[in-house]
């Protein structure tokens, strides 16, 4: 059987593995930090402290909303410009995101302090619960700027191919928060609920400062630039960030609704159970969001490059991994509700009994929440923000709100927990119908809502093993593609030579020849031009800089001769670190 040029998942597996490990660890650290923080409050202040935490949680979700809209929205918009190789626009997006965050910090802090009493009345509660909520809220507002600014390094470090640094920031923030909460609430300091709030603001602010230092001093492309007219860029940031903001804002409304409903039906005893439900939900959702958010920088870059094949492959990998994790975590939650009650210091008998049904309903809801959240993140990245917002609105408000009210009145607290699963089930069914309707109107769209009409003709993607034999095979075999795509003889020879010479240099200087590795090649015909993209996950190696540094050295003449020939005939040759890996672009 004749050998063909084929693509494997070696590079995508390496890239996605790098991002998903860092992303899931980040989300786990944040969720575990919040969960442990709530456990500490429960241990020191009992069920009254847990009830107060449940009441004030919409406020910090409001801060998360603003931070996510600007920080995550800016990074999603920036990834598209990286894919287009437009780093000037990339820096514009970052600069605008930075200054928008600074302005919002001043506005939110001033407004929240001015209207703190009406805000406390809106949150509800009475007696000692309200006193605890007031203590927490005041000091959280004081430290709120750290919460807003932390979103910039957490997201833009991923754009710079440094997801591990973003993960370390999450770990640092969560670790500091837990340690300081324990210290400030312990008998050593005896600061009560105020101590928990100060610990959160202090840990966020310190982590944000370290993150900004990493962005400005330890990355290649991040810097503040002189701003041009920015209405278009601001619109891109807000549109890309709207689903993340919508998610946090609707989660805040969801908490207000369920808290209010529990109080309305005389089930205040279940407020600590809802605090438990929220913490466990944040933990599992964090894992799901970690799997989904690892897609965003990768899909965003490939979207800018119009590489639909890579988008499909990496999405399939994410769905498989996320599905396994979700099923496993759901099983554990449904199996050990009493252990969770012990951890949160929930001792009231009816609350402990009610937690069993709550955890089972929550576990079932995750089985449907997983595809919903995956689709929401994906659709946002491919610039279908309306569809992403629809998913979030359905599962957190449009379906959930009526379900909480109706089932709550008819079945009490059990009905409220059941509404969580019902909302996600209805959402998934609705979204699948909407996607089907979109594809019916646009037959050129596939199941990923990618345009198949611009694929196939004039482009090819394949992988080359790191051996001279495989490189020579690819160099010779590519002529078949060039001829069938109408590429002229001269450019065909240039492409073939570039594959032979560049890949030989790459496997010599940046890959371990003793280990089986692969280099990803993508060739696209663009009018009269041909674009050749070469990617690999070896150590960072810039062939262009290597040539510039050694072209005057006689001893290196043979090693740089091939690069010299390519550089002399190419219209453009450029090296970038994309995903923190090698990305060489040659245009003939």
C-alpha atoms as one frame of an Amber mdcrd trajectory, in Angstrom:
protein
   0.000   0.000   0.000   1.363   3.398  -0.996   2.262   5.705   1.877   0.293
   8.929   2.243   0.822  12.166   4.102  -1.294  11.813   7.221  -1.851  13.836
  10.312  -1.753  12.466  13.846  -2.632  14.039  17.189   0.893  14.192  18.623
   1.197  17.994  18.584  -2.416  18.659  19.606  -2.164  16.076  22.373   0.945
  17.785  23.704  -0.541  21.277  23.476  -3.924  20.396  24.942  -2.314  18.264
  27.648  -0.177  21.234  28.669  -3.167  23.560  28.841  -5.722  21.190  30.352
  -3.484  20.089  33.231  -2.754  23.701  34.143  -6.384  24.748  33.617  -7.972
  21.938  35.651  -5.432  22.416  38.445  -6.222  26.132  38.413  -9.960  25.592
  38.655  -9.524  22.894  41.292  -7.277  25.181  43.329  -9.786  28.033  43.127
 -12.753  25.781  43.918 -10.973  23.876  46.674  -9.741  27.150  48.130 -13.285
  28.502  48.236 -14.607  25.211  49.610 -11.961  25.007  52.347 -12.539  28.681
  53.141 -16.231  27.906  53.684 -15.328  24.845  55.783 -13.127  27.030  58.014
 -15.964  29.536  58.487 -18.279  26.645  59.357 -15.784  25.280  61.866 -15.311
  28.615  63.671 -18.775  30.169  63.309 -21.009  27.131  62.774 -24.162  27.038
  60.692 -24.771  30.765  61.296 -21.479  31.584  59.566 -22.349  29.276  56.670
 -25.731  30.972  56.271 -24.012  34.386  56.154 -21.541  33.121  53.526 -24.451
  31.912  51.426 -26.127  35.342  51.644 -23.054  37.391  50.606 -21.895  35.076
  47.805 -23.796  37.036  45.094 -21.546  40.023  45.818 -18.284  38.307  45.036
 -19.925  36.681  42.017 -20.695  40.235  40.855 -16.978  41.054  41.109 -16.136
  37.844  39.250 -18.600  38.931  36.554 -16.816  42.203  35.866 -13.360  40.619
  36.030 -14.361  37.811  33.663 -15.949  40.151  31.114 -12.783  42.238  30.806
  -9.990  39.755  31.554 -11.316  36.632  29.886 -13.086  38.574  27.139  -9.858
  40.396  26.337  -7.862  37.170  26.179 -10.389  35.493  23.851 -10.273  38.482
  21.491  -6.467  38.510  21.730  -6.139  34.836  20.745  -7.818  35.526  17.418
  -5.233  38.206  16.639  -2.431  35.784  17.539  -3.888  33.368  14.978  -3.873
  36.195  12.426  -0.270  37.042  13.402  -1.351  40.608  14.252   0.575  41.337
  17.441   0.011  45.088  17.261  -3.751  44.532  17.657  -2.993  41.937  20.366
  -1.185  44.584  22.446  -4.019  47.033  21.845  -6.467  44.509  23.295  -4.307
  43.976  26.381  -3.734  47.697  26.958  -7.435  48.474  26.735  -8.259  45.556
  29.063  -5.759  46.904  31.621  -7.107  50.462  31.657 -10.743  49.313  31.652
 -10.004  47.234  34.752  -8.348  50.187  36.493 -11.357  52.453  35.855 -13.842
  49.785  36.955 -11.902  49.271  40.227 -12.430  52.920  41.197 -16.087  52.962
  40.184 -17.130  49.688  41.862 -15.340  50.392  45.141 -16.815  53.874  45.446
 -20.350  52.803  44.511 -20.369  49.698  46.737 -19.201  51.621  49.832 -21.753
  54.351  49.159 -24.680  51.922  48.876 -23.598  49.231  51.345 -26.726  49.500
  53.550 -29.238  49.039  50.699 -27.091  46.158  49.468 -27.284  44.424  52.839
 -31.064  44.847  52.853 -31.273  43.277  49.403 -29.238  40.240  50.490 -31.633
  39.547  53.378 -31.002  37.757  56.647 -31.489  38.981  60.203 -29.861  38.979
  63.604 -26.384  37.487  63.918 -26.474  36.206  60.318 -26.904  39.781  59.067
 -24.099  41.044  61.341 -21.712  38.445  59.942 -22.778  39.338  56.394 -22.140
  43.053  57.057 -18.631  42.340  58.398 -17.741  40.190  55.406 -19.191  42.578
  52.836 -17.410  45.758  53.998 -13.928  44.268  53.948 -14.566  42.361  50.721
 -15.394  45.637  48.976 -12.162  47.202  50.275 -10.118  44.376  48.717 -12.254
  44.052  45.593  -9.686  45.641  43.259  -7.449  42.603  43.696 -10.309  40.351
  42.569 -10.801  42.430  39.418  -7.129  42.765  38.457  -6.284  39.102  38.994
  -8.236  38.174  35.855  -5.676  39.889  33.598  -2.633  37.723  34.428  -4.745
  34.581  34.871  -5.957  34.824  31.262  -3.249  36.665  29.332  -0.488  34.368
  30.627  -2.308  31.602  28.723  -2.180  33.772  25.582   1.580  33.951  26.076
   1.853  30.161  26.177   2.393  30.078  29.948  -0.638  28.204  31.352   1.566
  26.747  34.086   2.254  30.271  35.435  -1.483  30.960  35.441  -2.020  27.719
  37.343   0.611  28.694  39.920  -1.188  31.996  40.484  -4.433  30.132  41.165
  -2.631  27.843  43.607  -0.958  30.814  45.287  -4.201  32.754  45.654  -6.097
  29.767  47.055  -3.279  28.728  49.377  -2.844  32.238  50.760  -6.590  32.607
  51.224  -6.907  29.365  53.184  -3.845  30.068  55.360  -4.818  33.661  56.123
  -8.477  32.758  56.783  -7.418  30.162  59.322  -4.941  32.581  60.939  -7.296
  35.555  61.123 -10.266  33.497  62.425  -8.254  31.412  64.873  -7.878  32.375
  68.556  -4.500  33.895  67.654  -6.217  36.823  65.888  -9.889  36.251  66.733
 -11.157  38.440  63.888 -14.266  36.380  63.142 -16.070  36.868  59.817 -14.106
  40.059  59.188 -10.927  37.986  59.174 -12.271  35.673  56.451 -13.057  38.665
  54.233  -9.719  40.417  54.791  -7.916  37.158  54.006  -9.724  36.904  50.656
  -8.983  40.499  49.617  -5.348  40.318  50.723  -4.647  37.022  48.963  -6.267
  38.234  45.720  -4.371  41.541  45.759  -0.961  39.982  46.426  -1.497  37.374
  43.712  -2.660  40.029  41.231   0.533  42.052  41.820   2.742  39.002  41.267
   0.744  38.099  38.154   1.141  41.576  36.666   4.876  41.377  37.327   5.024
  38.092  35.391   3.054  39.632  32.523   5.155  42.755  32.145   8.600  41.364
  32.981   8.556  37.669  31.974   6.642  37.536  28.670   7.653  38.327  25.088
   4.669  40.254  23.768   2.844  41.928  26.673   3.289  45.662  27.096   1.116
  48.749  27.335   0.958  50.649  24.056  -0.369  54.025  23.012  -4.104  53.720
  22.514  -5.751  54.371  19.158  -9.533  54.771  18.671 -10.760  51.768  20.639
 -14.549  51.509  20.214 -14.223  48.444  17.959 -11.725  46.695  20.236 -13.775
  47.523  23.327 -16.796  46.000  21.610 -14.829  42.823  20.859 -13.726  42.519
  24.484 -17.237  43.007  25.833 -18.821  40.608  23.327 -16.201  37.897  23.947
 -16.465  38.391  27.706 -20.258  38.565  27.845 -20.831  34.788  28.330 -18.370
  34.650  31.224 -19.938  37.727  32.776 -23.409  36.357  32.090 -22.468  33.100
  33.816 -21.289  34.825  37.003 -24.130  37.341  37.067 -26.792  34.665  36.570
 -25.134  32.502  39.215 -25.480  35.442  41.607 -29.176  35.749  40.728 -29.550
  31.984  41.122 -28.139  32.163  44.653 -30.400  35.103  45.545 -33.400  33.201
  44.179 -32.708  29.940  46.023 -31.800  31.706  49.282 -34.999  33.729  49.036
 -37.090  30.678  48.181 -35.747  28.684  51.137 -36.642  31.581  53.441 -40.062
  31.998  51.771 -41.125  28.383  52.276 -39.892  28.334  55.873 -36.876  26.148
  55.160 -34.141  28.426  56.561 -32.611  25.346  58.166 -31.472  24.340  54.683
 -29.404  27.507  54.071 -26.247  25.704  55.307 -27.122  22.794  52.968 -27.308
  25.226  50.068 -23.905  26.590  51.087 -22.658  22.983  50.873 -24.394  22.509
  47.495 -22.808  25.687  46.170 -19.285  24.757  47.324 -19.478  21.227  45.864
 -21.029  22.611  42.676 -18.192  25.135  42.346 -15.668  22.318  42.765 -17.078
  20.043  40.056 -17.985  22.938  37.774 -14.415  24.129  38.182 -13.145  20.854
  36.732 -15.596  21.072  33.818 -14.750  24.716  33.177 -11.058  23.836  33.414
 -11.442  21.280  30.627 -13.463  23.766  28.564 -11.274  26.811  29.203  -8.186
  24.869  28.104  -9.833  24.852  24.667 -10.246  28.620  24.444  -6.690  29.778
  23.667  -6.128  26.802  21.339  -9.406  27.079  19.430  -9.033  30.871  19.287
  -5.643  30.677  17.574  -6.768  27.947  15.158  -9.860  30.004  14.341  -7.636
  32.921  13.394  -5.624  30.566  11.191  -8.838  29.101   9.681  -7.674  25.616
  10.679 -11.003  23.837  11.226  -9.463  20.359  11.265  -7.378  21.143  14.345
 -10.406  22.661  16.082 -12.415  19.463  15.614  -9.595  17.233  16.829  -8.903
  19.178  20.007 -12.647  19.451  20.804 -13.054  15.669  20.506 -10.178  15.186
  22.915 -11.694  17.649  25.409 -15.138  16.016  25.295 -13.694  12.573  25.993
 -11.563  13.708  28.930 -14.241  15.947  30.424 -16.901  13.258  30.191 -14.809
  10.764  32.153 -13.995  13.287  34.891 -17.601  14.451  35.203 -19.036  10.932
  35.576 -16.413  10.012  38.183 -16.948  13.131  40.299 -20.751  12.858  40.083
 -20.570   9.290  41.366 -18.443  10.320  44.370 -20.756  13.217  45.263 -23.868
  11.029  45.225 -22.114   8.337  47.271 -20.701  10.373  50.203 -23.120  13.187
  51.221 -22.732  12.542  54.960 -18.972  12.917  54.757 -19.473  16.333  53.166
 -21.827  17.341  55.972 -19.164  16.366  58.502 -16.551  18.474  56.702 -18.825
  21.523  56.681 -19.848  21.003  60.319 -23.547  20.627  59.461 -24.962  18.934
  62.559 -28.710  19.704  62.514 -30.462  16.384  61.821 -32.993  17.594  59.240
 -30.285  19.460  57.346 -28.061  16.373  57.298 -30.952  14.258  56.062 -31.843
  16.801  53.374 -28.265  16.913  52.117 -28.584  13.351  50.739 -31.273  14.291
  48.217 -29.480  17.547  47.418 -26.249  15.768  46.521 -28.006  13.160  44.353
 -29.830  15.876  42.390 -26.599  17.830  42.047 -24.757  14.752  40.745 -27.450
  14.130  38.114 -27.367  17.780  37.047 -23.637  17.583  36.295 -24.174  14.882
  33.666 -26.137  17.449  31.648 -24.228  20.537  32.808 -21.008  19.157  31.315
 -22.064  19.300  27.628 -23.854  22.605  28.284 -20.748  24.263  29.729 -18.476
  22.770  27.082 -20.698  24.096  24.304 -21.003  27.483  25.973 -17.225  27.966
  26.152 -16.683  26.629  22.647 -19.383  28.738  20.993 -18.024  31.842  22.691
 -14.536  31.152  21.332 -15.749  30.685  17.739 -17.545  34.041  17.975 -21.086
  32.773  18.547 -21.541  34.635  21.807 -25.329  34.845  21.432 -25.588  31.060
  21.436 -23.237  30.840  24.400 -25.303  33.381  26.335 -28.474  31.468  25.443
 -27.102  28.293  27.050 -26.190  30.116  30.249 -29.476  32.024  30.397 -31.521
  28.848  29.967 -29.713  26.773  32.602 -29.300  29.526  35.198 -32.427  31.629
  34.792 -35.043  30.940  32.110 -35.543  27.275  33.030 -34.108  27.315  36.543
 -36.144  30.250  37.895 -39.616  28.835  37.211 -38.455  25.357  38.245 -37.224
  26.612  41.632 -40.445  28.505  42.293 -42.883  25.797  41.135 -41.061  22.772
  42.539 -40.142  24.698  45.681 -43.763  25.488  46.517 -45.016  21.996  45.690
 -42.138  19.845  47.006 -40.238  22.110  49.387 -36.436  21.925  49.560 -36.417
  18.626  47.643 -38.101  20.372  44.724 -35.479  23.131  44.761 -32.657  20.588
  44.525 -34.491  18.724  41.734 -34.798  21.967  39.771 -31.010  22.027  39.336
 -31.081  18.812  37.305 -34.299  19.733  35.460 -32.861  23.061  34.234 -29.738
  21.464  32.749 -31.709  18.659  31.104 -34.101  21.105  29.439 -31.211  23.348
  28.394 -29.319  20.554  26.664 -32.388  19.472  24.702 -33.138  23.044  23.646
 -29.594  23.805  22.538 -29.358  20.674  20.418 -32.574  21.727  18.666 -31.216
  25.257  18.114 -27.956  23.938  16.641 -29.940  21.643  14.353 -32.051  24.613
  13.192 -28.917  26.701  12.506 -27.421  23.929  10.403 -30.672  23.489   8.509
 -30.548  27.166   7.509 -26.822  26.951   6.641 -26.070  23.492   5.145 -22.374
  24.357   4.822 -21.989  24.265   8.613 -20.910  21.055  10.332 -21.756  19.832
  13.827 -19.156  22.218  15.286 -20.799  25.113  13.390 -17.644  25.490  11.303
 -17.901  26.472   7.643 -16.976  23.437   5.535 -17.312  25.330   2.230 -13.859
  26.914   2.612 -12.067  23.695   3.561 -10.239  21.048   1.597  -9.296  22.752
  -1.633  -5.843  24.237  -1.639  -4.819  23.097   1.839  -3.258  20.065   3.494
  -2.208  19.174   7.041   0.053  16.283   7.994   2.606  15.150  10.565   6.228
  14.194   9.949   8.219  11.884  12.208  11.548  13.267  13.429  13.688  11.152
  11.084  15.551  12.124   7.924  13.783   9.341   6.011  10.324  10.677   6.870
  11.378  14.236   6.083  12.601  13.227   2.619   9.380  11.301   1.985   7.260
  14.345   2.918   9.425  16.653   0.803   8.965  14.453  -2.270   5.322  13.529
  -1.664   4.168  17.133  -1.256   4.651  17.710  -4.988   1.515  15.634  -5.653
  -0.565  18.003  -3.529   0.986  21.095  -5.119   0.278  19.856  -8.641  -3.347
  18.937  -7.842  -3.888  22.349  -6.186  -2.636  24.320  -9.187   0.540  25.516
  -7.498   3.218  26.377 -10.051   6.454  24.460 -10.535   8.617  27.169  -8.952
   6.573  27.430  -5.754   6.273  23.650  -5.592  10.065  23.371  -5.570  10.275
  26.105  -2.909   7.776  24.347  -0.637   9.480  20.967  -1.103  12.912  22.470
  -0.355  11.601  24.333   2.683  10.180  21.121   4.167  13.435  19.269   3.595
  15.798  21.950   4.880  13.804  23.432   7.744  12.691  20.117   9.185  16.233
  18.782   9.027  17.487  21.777  11.017  14.605  21.464  13.470  15.165  17.786
  14.293  18.893  18.490  14.639  18.711  21.433  17.040  15.444  21.284  18.960
  14.240  17.671  19.086  15.510  14.541  20.781  16.316  12.113  17.956  16.195
   9.199  20.398  12.493   9.777  21.115   9.706   9.450  18.581   8.273  12.903
  18.014   6.351  14.591  15.223   6.299  17.935  13.461   2.960  19.317  12.266
   2.876  20.817   8.756   0.067  22.875   7.240   0.168  24.228   3.685  -2.467
  26.634   2.372  -2.772  28.123  -1.110  -3.714  31.819  -0.772  -4.335  33.198
  -4.248  -0.959  33.300  -5.942   0.894  32.728  -2.675   1.535  29.572  -0.657
   1.662  29.610   3.153   3.717  26.961   4.960   3.317  26.606   8.737   5.645
  24.336  10.719   4.900  23.538  14.367   6.631  21.324  16.914   6.729  20.845
  20.674  10.511  20.545  21.048  12.669  23.044  22.902  12.260  26.622  21.679
  14.340  27.092  18.536  14.127  30.000  16.060  15.714  28.979  12.728  15.753
  32.595  11.518  17.679  33.840  14.552  19.943  30.789  14.308  20.790  31.791
  10.731  21.360  35.451  11.615  23.699  34.497  14.465  25.779  32.018  12.454
  25.784  33.170   8.826  29.205  34.846   9.160  30.754  31.791  10.829  32.607
  29.587   8.326  32.335  26.524  10.553  28.519  26.790  10.474  28.219  27.421
   6.731  26.842  23.952   5.934  24.353  24.046   8.825  22.809  27.387   7.792
  22.980  26.954   4.014  19.477  25.487   3.755  17.955  28.270   5.881  19.810
  30.843   3.743  18.258  29.437   0.557  14.756  29.520   2.049  15.163  33.021
   3.496  16.420  34.264   0.134  13.376  33.041  -1.833  10.534  33.486   0.684
   8.331  36.583   0.668   8.054  36.325   4.435   9.604  34.100   7.052   8.684
  34.563  10.699   9.072  32.629  13.945   6.730  32.905  16.925   6.179  31.057
  20.183   2.522  30.033  19.977   1.132  27.998  22.892   4.681  28.319  24.254
   5.861  26.093  21.377   7.637  26.539  18.043   5.624  28.106  15.225   7.457
  28.897  11.962   5.583  30.680   9.174   6.959  30.836   5.608   5.174  32.543
   2.724   6.220  32.056  -0.915
